[in-house]
């Protein structure tokens, strides 16, 4: 389930979806948006204790949107705290030699005069809800020398730790540079995040990180062309080194580049040749992953000595509140559990804020149960990163992919979970998109045209990737290009964006209904009233 992708996309990207460049740039100068843009915070946390109706921001944006559909306020991508940091025992207490590159064609080379950490923001944008204090507390108890000495033993050479760091919701990363210029990343677990559900246990957290490490190990061993960070060491609960360091941690292979999100925040405005180069790599790695398929929907919880994966419950089942937690035998079971978990979580939030997120969950459950969109039988379910956005792709200055990071959400998943990613999502009714594309004077024409081109290019490159794999005798159980345009994919995309920006929820819910049932506006209103009434009767015991 990918209700909440890890990693926060810049809010300014959403501006560029609809606003002309001059308006977008002017809006980005508003202090509230400047605070939000390029933050590393969990937008779900932003919904609590944060005024999303800041007058300077909304006044400017709404004045620009007055000719658009009322639901076309500024959307924001749903994202969630990464919840790794789980301990591991047994087969995960391993270390790798770092002396021989495992992918000769992708050996680390300096691509600029500055290290990747030159872009890292350290404490910037963390002054909210006690998050900076949480970081500071972790520094008080962390012994960086333990990390450096451990990395030096693995590398067989001296290392120096860079000053900047990169923090997420549950991890903090430090860059260490070896004498030969190669990099090691110390990924250190932060104290428990305050937004984690109280039902999530330490055992749940340990399981999730075991899944992440197992997945990286399995992909590394089976798909040489898909480069994941080598896990040099993991020191989990009970480790003396973790005790000495003051926190559990892992040492990972570093890549001499930065995220595609940071290098090209406005991907759709890049030259066509550059976009083609990016899309070809982006689609090929996903198609490669899909060649690994399994009979159940779940996470890789272990890898046996013979190299076989063990499919267990979903790594995020506890953090997302799934009941049951998996593994699942059918797509319908999986999507039903996903919808019911979203419904329970919506009930935990402010009633006014979560009305359409609750309604959307009810609609999604009804669609799963009463249409064929999510019932298609699949013999096997392909491996999916589940968060392969631009924030998790490391590139060099020529946009060559160096590595893929953040595998905590990876799982065997139904084909329907695939949908167009940021910055060219497909969340709006076709007629609205067409009106913007057909009218050169439309406020959104230029940016929507760019997104439309990017989506077509993305699909085209998937077809090319699938053709290459077929020529190699490697067949997929489905086709990405067809799935991306399907009603099921678009319904799921709208569903996973609920609560990412509450003002958008009504539009997403209505689009889900239109895609699934083909209702017009009046029919949609009637359907939603019936869903509301049905839920009211259930709650009142009728």
HULINPE-V530641 format. One record per residue. N is the residue number from 0. RES is the residue in three letters. PSI is psi in degrees with one decimal (999 if undefined). Layout:
n=N res=RES psi=PSI
n=N res=RES psi=PSI
This chain:
n=0 res=UNK psi=136.8
n=1 res=UNK psi=58.3
n=2 res=UNK psi=-29.3
n=3 res=UNK psi=89.5
n=4 res=UNK psi=139.0
n=5 res=UNK psi=148.7
n=6 res=UNK psi=130.8
n=7 res=UNK psi=126.4
n=8 res=UNK psi=147.1
n=9 res=UNK psi=137.0
n=10 res=UNK psi=-28.3
n=11 res=UNK psi=-24.5
n=12 res=UNK psi=-38.4
n=13 res=UNK psi=-33.7
n=14 res=UNK psi=-41.4
n=15 res=UNK psi=-14.8
n=16 res=UNK psi=-41.4
n=17 res=UNK psi=-28.8
n=18 res=UNK psi=144.8
n=19 res=UNK psi=157.8
n=20 res=UNK psi=-42.3
n=21 res=UNK psi=-40.4
n=22 res=UNK psi=-41.6
n=23 res=UNK psi=-42.9
n=24 res=UNK psi=-39.1
n=25 res=UNK psi=-41.6
n=26 res=UNK psi=-37.0
n=27 res=UNK psi=-17.4
n=28 res=UNK psi=-14.3
n=29 res=UNK psi=134.0
n=30 res=UNK psi=-39.3
n=31 res=UNK psi=-43.3
n=32 res=UNK psi=-36.2
n=33 res=UNK psi=-35.2
n=34 res=UNK psi=-34.7
n=35 res=UNK psi=-37.2
n=36 res=UNK psi=134.6
n=37 res=UNK psi=19.8
n=38 res=UNK psi=162.9
n=39 res=UNK psi=22.5
n=40 res=UNK psi=164.6
n=41 res=UNK psi=114.6
n=42 res=UNK psi=-25.8
n=43 res=UNK psi=-35.8
n=44 res=UNK psi=-31.7
n=45 res=UNK psi=-24.3
n=46 res=UNK psi=-10.7
n=47 res=UNK psi=119.4
n=48 res=UNK psi=13.0
n=49 res=UNK psi=133.4
n=50 res=UNK psi=103.5
n=51 res=UNK psi=2.1
n=52 res=UNK psi=40.2
n=53 res=UNK psi=118.5
n=54 res=UNK psi=-45.1
n=55 res=UNK psi=-38.3
n=56 res=UNK psi=-52.6
n=57 res=UNK psi=-34.9
n=58 res=UNK psi=-44.0
n=59 res=UNK psi=-46.3
n=60 res=UNK psi=-44.4
n=61 res=UNK psi=-33.5
n=62 res=UNK psi=-29.2
n=63 res=UNK psi=-20.0
n=64 res=UNK psi=7.9
n=65 res=UNK psi=-22.0
n=66 res=UNK psi=2.2
n=67 res=UNK psi=173.7
n=68 res=UNK psi=141.3
n=69 res=UNK psi=-23.0
n=70 res=UNK psi=-5.4
n=71 res=UNK psi=51.3
n=72 res=UNK psi=-173.1
n=73 res=UNK psi=113.0
n=74 res=UNK psi=161.4
n=75 res=UNK psi=138.7
n=76 res=UNK psi=138.2
n=77 res=UNK psi=137.4
n=78 res=UNK psi=159.1
n=79 res=UNK psi=163.5
n=80 res=UNK psi=137.0
n=81 res=UNK psi=136.5
n=82 res=UNK psi=40.6
n=83 res=UNK psi=-159.0
n=84 res=UNK psi=22.7
n=85 res=UNK psi=143.1
n=86 res=UNK psi=170.7
n=87 res=UNK psi=148.3
n=88 res=UNK psi=-176.0
n=89 res=UNK psi=-124.4
n=90 res=UNK psi=-12.2
n=91 res=UNK psi=-1.7
n=92 res=UNK psi=55.9
n=93 res=UNK psi=161.9
n=94 res=UNK psi=148.9
n=95 res=UNK psi=151.2
n=96 res=UNK psi=139.3
n=97 res=UNK psi=15.9
n=98 res=UNK psi=-23.5
n=99 res=UNK psi=120.7
n=100 res=UNK psi=136.9
n=101 res=UNK psi=-20.6
n=102 res=UNK psi=88.0
n=103 res=UNK psi=-32.5
n=104 res=UNK psi=-7.5
n=105 res=UNK psi=36.8
n=106 res=UNK psi=146.2
n=107 res=UNK psi=128.7
n=108 res=UNK psi=145.7
n=109 res=UNK psi=130.5
n=110 res=UNK psi=-4.6
n=111 res=UNK psi=174.8
n=112 res=UNK psi=-12.7
n=113 res=UNK psi=151.1
n=114 res=UNK psi=160.3
n=115 res=UNK psi=-35.7
n=116 res=UNK psi=-12.3
n=117 res=UNK psi=-23.4
n=118 res=UNK psi=-7.9
n=119 res=UNK psi=145.4
n=120 res=UNK psi=-2.7
n=121 res=UNK psi=-121.7
n=122 res=UNK psi=-7.6
n=123 res=UNK psi=137.0
n=124 res=UNK psi=18.5
n=125 res=UNK psi=10.3
n=126 res=UNK psi=72.4
n=127 res=UNK psi=143.5
n=128 res=UNK psi=32.7
n=129 res=UNK psi=11.7
n=130 res=UNK psi=-37.2
n=131 res=UNK psi=-39.8
n=132 res=UNK psi=-35.8
n=133 res=UNK psi=-41.8
n=134 res=UNK psi=-43.9
n=135 res=UNK psi=-38.4
n=136 res=UNK psi=-37.9
n=137 res=UNK psi=-34.0
n=138 res=UNK psi=-34.3
n=139 res=UNK psi=-31.1
n=140 res=UNK psi=-3.5
n=141 res=UNK psi=130.4
n=142 res=UNK psi=99.1
n=143 res=UNK psi=-26.6
n=144 res=UNK psi=-33.6
n=145 res=UNK psi=-41.5
n=146 res=UNK psi=-44.8
n=147 res=UNK psi=-46.9
n=148 res=UNK psi=-40.0
n=149 res=UNK psi=-44.9
n=150 res=UNK psi=-37.0
n=151 res=UNK psi=-37.6
n=152 res=UNK psi=-37.6
n=153 res=UNK psi=-44.3
n=154 res=UNK psi=-24.1
n=155 res=UNK psi=25.4
n=156 res=UNK psi=168.0
n=157 res=UNK psi=147.1
n=158 res=UNK psi=152.1
n=159 res=UNK psi=136.7
n=160 res=UNK psi=130.3
n=161 res=UNK psi=153.7
n=162 res=UNK psi=-47.1
n=163 res=UNK psi=151.8
n=164 res=UNK psi=166.3
n=165 res=UNK psi=122.0
n=166 res=UNK psi=142.4
n=167 res=UNK psi=-161.2
n=168 res=UNK psi=-29.1
n=169 res=UNK psi=-7.9
n=170 res=UNK psi=156.0
n=171 res=UNK psi=135.0
n=172 res=UNK psi=136.2
n=173 res=UNK psi=137.9
n=174 res=UNK psi=131.3
n=175 res=UNK psi=132.9
n=176 res=UNK psi=124.8
n=177 res=UNK psi=168.6
n=178 res=UNK psi=-30.9
n=179 res=UNK psi=5.1
n=180 res=UNK psi=-8.7
n=181 res=UNK psi=163.0
n=182 res=UNK psi=146.2
n=183 res=UNK psi=134.5
n=184 res=UNK psi=123.3
n=185 res=UNK psi=114.6
n=186 res=UNK psi=109.0
n=187 res=UNK psi=135.0
n=188 res=UNK psi=131.9
n=189 res=UNK psi=162.9
n=190 res=UNK psi=156.8
n=191 res=UNK psi=133.2
n=192 res=UNK psi=137.4
n=193 res=UNK psi=-19.6
n=194 res=UNK psi=-4.3
n=195 res=UNK psi=137.9
n=196 res=UNK psi=138.1
n=197 res=UNK psi=-19.1
n=198 res=UNK psi=-10.7
n=199 res=UNK psi=120.6
n=200 res=UNK psi=169.6
n=201 res=UNK psi=-35.0
n=202 res=UNK psi=-39.1
n=203 res=UNK psi=-42.9
n=204 res=UNK psi=-40.5
n=205 res=UNK psi=-39.3
n=206 res=UNK psi=-41.8
n=207 res=UNK psi=-41.8
n=208 res=UNK psi=-30.5
n=209 res=UNK psi=-39.5
n=210 res=UNK psi=-42.6
n=211 res=UNK psi=-46.3
n=212 res=UNK psi=-41.8
n=213 res=UNK psi=-42.0
n=214 res=UNK psi=-45.2
n=215 res=UNK psi=-41.4
n=216 res=UNK psi=-44.6
n=217 res=UNK psi=-43.6
n=218 res=UNK psi=-42.5
n=219 res=UNK psi=-38.5
n=220 res=UNK psi=-22.4
n=221 res=UNK psi=-18.6
n=222 res=UNK psi=81.1
n=223 res=UNK psi=-27.8
n=224 res=UNK psi=-14.5
n=225 res=UNK psi=105.8
n=226 res=UNK psi=119.0
n=227 res=UNK psi=157.4
n=228 res=UNK psi=131.2
n=229 res=UNK psi=131.7
n=230 res=UNK psi=102.6
n=231 res=UNK psi=-37.6
n=232 res=UNK psi=149.7
n=233 res=UNK psi=124.8
n=234 res=UNK psi=101.0
n=235 res=UNK psi=-165.4
n=236 res=UNK psi=135.3
n=237 res=UNK psi=-12.2
n=238 res=UNK psi=134.2
n=239 res=UNK psi=-36.5
n=240 res=UNK psi=-38.6
n=241 res=UNK psi=-39.6
n=242 res=UNK psi=-44.0
n=243 res=UNK psi=-37.9
n=244 res=UNK psi=-25.4
n=245 res=UNK psi=4.7
n=246 res=UNK psi=154.7
n=247 res=UNK psi=151.3
n=248 res=UNK psi=164.5
n=249 res=UNK psi=152.4
n=250 res=UNK psi=122.5
n=251 res=UNK psi=153.8
n=252 res=UNK psi=133.7
n=253 res=UNK psi=156.3
n=254 res=UNK psi=137.2
n=255 res=UNK psi=71.0
n=256 res=UNK psi=-171.6
n=257 res=UNK psi=172.4
n=258 res=UNK psi=149.1
n=259 res=UNK psi=-34.2
n=260 res=UNK psi=-42.0
n=261 res=UNK psi=-36.6
n=262 res=UNK psi=-36.0
n=263 res=UNK psi=75.3
n=264 res=UNK psi=-21.2
n=265 res=UNK psi=66.6
n=266 res=UNK psi=-39.1
n=267 res=UNK psi=-12.1
n=268 res=UNK psi=1.6
n=269 res=UNK psi=158.7
n=270 res=UNK psi=149.8
n=271 res=UNK psi=-42.8
n=272 res=UNK psi=-38.9
n=273 res=UNK psi=-42.4
n=274 res=UNK psi=-41.3
n=275 res=UNK psi=-41.0
n=276 res=UNK psi=-43.9
n=277 res=UNK psi=-48.9
n=278 res=UNK psi=-37.4
n=279 res=UNK psi=-41.4
n=280 res=UNK psi=-41.8
n=281 res=UNK psi=-45.0
n=282 res=UNK psi=-35.2
n=283 res=UNK psi=-41.6
n=284 res=UNK psi=-34.8
n=285 res=UNK psi=-39.6
n=286 res=UNK psi=-38.4
n=287 res=UNK psi=-45.2
n=288 res=UNK psi=-37.2
n=289 res=UNK psi=-13.1
n=290 res=UNK psi=-14.9
n=291 res=UNK psi=109.5
n=292 res=UNK psi=153.2
n=293 res=UNK psi=157.2
n=294 res=UNK psi=-9.6
n=295 res=UNK psi=158.7
n=296 res=UNK psi=117.0
n=297 res=UNK psi=-174.9
n=298 res=UNK psi=153.8
n=299 res=UNK psi=104.5
n=300 res=UNK psi=-15.4
n=301 res=UNK psi=162.9
n=302 res=UNK psi=123.9
n=303 res=UNK psi=169.6
n=304 res=UNK psi=-27.6
n=305 res=UNK psi=-1.3
n=306 res=UNK psi=6.8
n=307 res=UNK psi=138.8
n=308 res=UNK psi=148.4
n=309 res=UNK psi=117.0
n=310 res=UNK psi=117.7
n=311 res=UNK psi=-164.9
n=312 res=UNK psi=163.8
n=313 res=UNK psi=139.6
n=314 res=UNK psi=-29.7
n=315 res=UNK psi=13.3
n=316 res=UNK psi=-40.6
n=317 res=UNK psi=-45.2
n=318 res=UNK psi=-28.7
n=319 res=UNK psi=-7.2
n=320 res=UNK psi=33.9
n=321 res=UNK psi=135.6
n=322 res=UNK psi=113.4
n=323 res=UNK psi=171.6
n=324 res=UNK psi=-3.7
n=325 res=UNK psi=178.4
n=326 res=UNK psi=158.2
n=327 res=UNK psi=145.2
n=328 res=UNK psi=-24.9
n=329 res=UNK psi=156.7
n=330 res=UNK psi=-37.5
n=331 res=UNK psi=-41.3
n=332 res=UNK psi=-44.1
n=333 res=UNK psi=-49.5
n=334 res=UNK psi=-31.2
n=335 res=UNK psi=-45.4
n=336 res=UNK psi=-37.5
n=337 res=UNK psi=-47.7
n=338 res=UNK psi=-42.6
n=339 res=UNK psi=-35.9
n=340 res=UNK psi=-41.3
n=341 res=UNK psi=-37.5
n=342 res=UNK psi=-43.0
n=343 res=UNK psi=-41.5
n=344 res=UNK psi=-36.4
n=345 res=UNK psi=-32.9
n=346 res=UNK psi=-13.0
n=347 res=UNK psi=-10.2
n=348 res=UNK psi=171.4
n=349 res=UNK psi=131.6
n=350 res=UNK psi=-43.7
n=351 res=UNK psi=-40.7
n=352 res=UNK psi=-34.3
n=353 res=UNK psi=10.1
n=354 res=UNK psi=-52.6
n=355 res=UNK psi=-23.5
n=356 res=UNK psi=-37.1
n=357 res=UNK psi=-45.6
n=358 res=UNK psi=-40.2
n=359 res=UNK psi=-39.3
n=360 res=UNK psi=-41.6
n=361 res=UNK psi=-42.7
n=362 res=UNK psi=-43.8
n=363 res=UNK psi=-45.2
n=364 res=UNK psi=-42.1
n=365 res=UNK psi=-39.5
n=366 res=UNK psi=-43.8
n=367 res=UNK psi=-42.2
n=368 res=UNK psi=-32.0
n=369 res=UNK psi=8.8
n=370 res=UNK psi=172.2
n=371 res=UNK psi=6.8
n=372 res=UNK psi=-35.4
n=373 res=UNK psi=18.2
n=374 res=UNK psi=-0.6
n=375 res=UNK psi=129.7
n=376 res=UNK psi=135.1
n=377 res=UNK psi=130.3
n=378 res=UNK psi=-35.9
n=379 res=UNK psi=156.2
n=380 res=UNK psi=123.3
n=381 res=UNK psi=153.0
n=382 res=UNK psi=134.8
n=383 res=UNK psi=130.9
n=384 res=UNK psi=-35.5
n=385 res=UNK psi=-4.6
n=386 res=UNK psi=39.4
n=387 res=UNK psi=59.9
n=388 res=UNK psi=179.3
n=389 res=UNK psi=-17.6
n=390 res=UNK psi=-10.8
n=391 res=UNK psi=19.4
n=392 res=UNK psi=120.3
n=393 res=UNK psi=128.3
n=394 res=UNK psi=161.0
n=395 res=UNK psi=-171.3
n=396 res=UNK psi=-5.5
n=397 res=UNK psi=13.5
n=398 res=UNK psi=26.3
n=399 res=UNK psi=133.9
n=400 res=UNK psi=126.1
n=401 res=UNK psi=-32.2
n=402 res=UNK psi=160.6
n=403 res=UNK psi=133.6
n=404 res=UNK psi=174.1
n=405 res=UNK psi=78.0
n=406 res=UNK psi=15.5
n=407 res=UNK psi=-20.4
n=408 res=UNK psi=-1.7
n=409 res=UNK psi=143.8
n=410 res=UNK psi=163.7
n=411 res=UNK psi=126.9
n=412 res=UNK psi=155.6
n=413 res=UNK psi=155.8
n=414 res=UNK psi=-29.8
n=415 res=UNK psi=-13.8
n=416 res=UNK psi=-14.5
n=417 res=UNK psi=129.0
n=418 res=UNK psi=165.0
n=419 res=UNK psi=131.4
n=420 res=UNK psi=172.1
n=421 res=UNK psi=143.9
n=422 res=UNK psi=27.8
n=423 res=UNK psi=56.6
n=424 res=UNK psi=162.1
n=425 res=UNK psi=88.8
n=426 res=UNK psi=-8.6
n=427 res=UNK psi=156.6
n=428 res=UNK psi=145.4
n=429 res=UNK psi=-38.2
n=430 res=UNK psi=-34.4
n=431 res=UNK psi=-42.5
n=432 res=UNK psi=-43.1
n=433 res=UNK psi=-38.9
n=434 res=UNK psi=-35.7
n=435 res=UNK psi=-38.0
n=436 res=UNK psi=-34.7
n=437 res=UNK psi=-17.1
n=438 res=UNK psi=102.3
n=439 res=UNK psi=-20.2
n=440 res=UNK psi=-5.7
n=441 res=UNK psi=139.8
n=442 res=UNK psi=-28.4
n=443 res=UNK psi=5.3
n=444 res=UNK psi=-52.1
n=445 res=UNK psi=-48.2
n=446 res=UNK psi=-35.6
n=447 res=UNK psi=-32.3
n=448 res=UNK psi=-40.8
n=449 res=UNK psi=-43.1
n=450 res=UNK psi=-40.5
n=451 res=UNK psi=-42.3
n=452 res=UNK psi=-43.6
n=453 res=UNK psi=-40.8
n=454 res=UNK psi=-43.8
n=455 res=UNK psi=-39.5
n=456 res=UNK psi=-40.7
n=457 res=UNK psi=-47.2
n=458 res=UNK psi=-42.3
n=459 res=UNK psi=-43.5
n=460 res=UNK psi=-29.1
n=461 res=UNK psi=-42.6
n=462 res=UNK psi=-41.4
n=463 res=UNK psi=-41.7
n=464 res=UNK psi=-43.1
n=465 res=UNK psi=-35.0
n=466 res=UNK psi=-44.8
n=467 res=UNK psi=-44.0
n=468 res=UNK psi=-38.5
n=469 res=UNK psi=-39.5
n=470 res=UNK psi=-27.2
n=471 res=UNK psi=1.5
n=472 res=UNK psi=21.3
n=473 res=UNK psi=111.7
n=474 res=UNK psi=143.6
n=475 res=UNK psi=158.2
n=476 res=UNK psi=1.0
n=477 res=UNK psi=-172.0
n=478 res=UNK psi=126.3
n=479 res=UNK psi=-45.1
n=480 res=UNK psi=-40.3
n=481 res=UNK psi=-40.4
n=482 res=UNK psi=-41.5
n=483 res=UNK psi=-30.9
n=484 res=UNK psi=-1.3
n=485 res=UNK psi=152.2
n=486 res=UNK psi=-37.1
n=487 res=UNK psi=-46.5
n=488 res=UNK psi=-43.1
n=489 res=UNK psi=-37.3
n=490 res=UNK psi=-45.2
n=491 res=UNK psi=-38.1
n=492 res=UNK psi=-45.1
n=493 res=UNK psi=-42.8
n=494 res=UNK psi=-45.2
n=495 res=UNK psi=-12.7
n=496 res=UNK psi=-0.3
n=497 res=UNK psi=139.7
n=498 res=UNK psi=-4.9
n=499 res=UNK psi=-32.0
n=500 res=UNK psi=101.5
n=501 res=UNK psi=-33.7
n=502 res=UNK psi=-18.7
n=503 res=UNK psi=-13.3
n=504 res=UNK psi=-41.3
n=505 res=UNK psi=-44.4
n=506 res=UNK psi=-40.2
n=507 res=UNK psi=-40.4
n=508 res=UNK psi=-44.5
n=509 res=UNK psi=-37.6
n=510 res=UNK psi=-36.8
n=511 res=UNK psi=-44.8
n=512 res=UNK psi=-44.3
n=513 res=UNK psi=-45.2
n=514 res=UNK psi=-39.1
n=515 res=UNK psi=-37.8
n=516 res=UNK psi=-13.7
n=517 res=UNK psi=20.5
n=518 res=UNK psi=150.6
n=519 res=UNK psi=-173.7
n=520 res=UNK psi=-45.3
n=521 res=UNK psi=-42.2
n=522 res=UNK psi=-36.9
n=523 res=UNK psi=-43.5
n=524 res=UNK psi=-44.7
n=525 res=UNK psi=-41.9
n=526 res=UNK psi=-45.7
n=527 res=UNK psi=-36.2
n=528 res=UNK psi=-39.7
n=529 res=UNK psi=-37.3
n=530 res=UNK psi=-43.2
n=531 res=UNK psi=-44.8
n=532 res=UNK psi=-41.9
n=533 res=UNK psi=-43.4
n=534 res=UNK psi=-38.1
n=535 res=UNK psi=-42.3
n=536 res=UNK psi=-38.5
n=537 res=UNK psi=-44.6
n=538 res=UNK psi=-30.9
n=539 res=UNK psi=-1.1
n=540 res=UNK psi=17.3
n=541 res=UNK psi=999
